Each structure stands twice: as structure tokens, then as C-alpha cells.
């Protein structure tokens, strides 16, 4: 099973980024999947989750109303649309399947 994140980068406060997580080696549509992040010097934080068919979405309070999780099971891809970014969103973002399989992460930096 391989998970590959992309879409990170530098954004200004109030800006937007869209992360993607491409999965392979797994029947993607069978699994719920999660976004997590780790800020410099801090522990891992759960950000968002989505069930296998995309009908149930879950968000941490810190991102609710600003981030939107979605998935395209036909393309084995998970997305995280991040709007109204804040400096405290700066972190390495990971997708994880059951906390057993992790991508390499993509860095998001929010700074003016």
C-alpha cells in the first residue's frame, strides 16, 4: 500500500491550498481515510476524516468551516481543500489509512 501526498506549499494568511493523497495497492473505496498534521515541535494532530463512500465527513474544531475533505474513489484519491489558512495551519500534512499506512507528507507553510 502506498500513499503519496501532494499540493503543499507556501500560502499567505487567508489563502487557500488543495492537498491530494493518491493511494495505490489497496481497494481504496473500501476504507475510511484520515488527514493528520504535525507542526514543528508539536505532536501529531488529527485534522479530518472521511468514510469509505464519502458520505460522512469529520473535522477537528481547529479547521471546521475552513477545510473540506473529499474523495474520488474512481481515481483512488483523497483531497483536502484548505481555505482561509492561518499561520497555525503550518505543518507537515499526512494522509493515513487506519493509522497503519502513512504517506511521506506534504509541507504547508502559511506566512506573509
N, C-alpha and C positions, 0 to 999 in steps of 0.2 A: 504494500500500500504506500502510495506516495502522495503527499500534499505539497503544492507549490503556491505560495502566496505572491502576489504582485500588486502594484498600484500605489505603493507608498511613495513618500517624497516630502518635500517642504511645502507647507501651506501657511498662509497668513491667518491670523485670528479672524474668525468669521468666514473663512474659506471652506472649500469642500475637497474631498478626495473620495475615490471609489476603489476599494480594495477588492481583489478577486482571489479565490483559492481554487485551484484546479486539482481535482482528485483523479487518481488512476489506480488500477489494481484492486478496485473494490466496486461492489454494486452500490453505487453512490445513493441511489434512490431508496435504499433500504435503511438508511441511517440518519438519525439526527446529527447535527454538526454544530460546532461552537466556535465563536471568536473569543480569544483571550488576549491580554496585552500585559506587557511588563515595562514599566517606566524605569528610568535609570535609578538604581539604588533602592528600588521598591520590589515588593513581591508580585507574584502573578495575580492578575485581576480578571475575573470573568466579565466579558463585555456583552455578549449576545448569543442566543441560540435559536435554532430553527428545527422543527421536527422534519420527518423524512419527506413529507409531501408539501411542506411549506405552508401549511395551514395554521401553524402555531408559532408565534414569534415571541421571543423573550429578550428583555433588555435590563441591564444594570441601571439603577437610578441615575447614575452619573452621565449616561448617554441617552436616556429616554427622551424622545421628542426631537433628537438631533441625528441619531443614527438609524438606518433602516437595513435590516438583514433580508436577504432574499436568496433564492437558489434557482438554478436551471438544471433540472435533473437530466434533461436530454444532452446537455453539454458537460455534465459532471462538474459543475462549477458553483461555488458559493460566492456571494457578494456581500460587501458591507459599504453602503453609501453613508458617508460621514459629512454632515453639513454643520454649519455654524461651529467650526472647530475652535477649540480653546487651547491655550498653551499646556494645560494639564492633560490634554489628549496625547501629548508627545510620549511615544512608547514604541516598542517593538510589538507588532501585531502578529498573532499566530492563529491559524485555524487548527482545530483538533477534532479528531474523531474519537469520541469516547474517552478522551484523555490518555488513550493508548498510543495514538498516532498523531504526530505533530509535523507541521511544515517547518521550514527554516526561518520563517518570519519575514516581515517587511517593515521597514522603519518608517514611522510617521513623525515628522517634526513640525510643530506649529509654533511659528515665531515671526515677529515683524522685523 
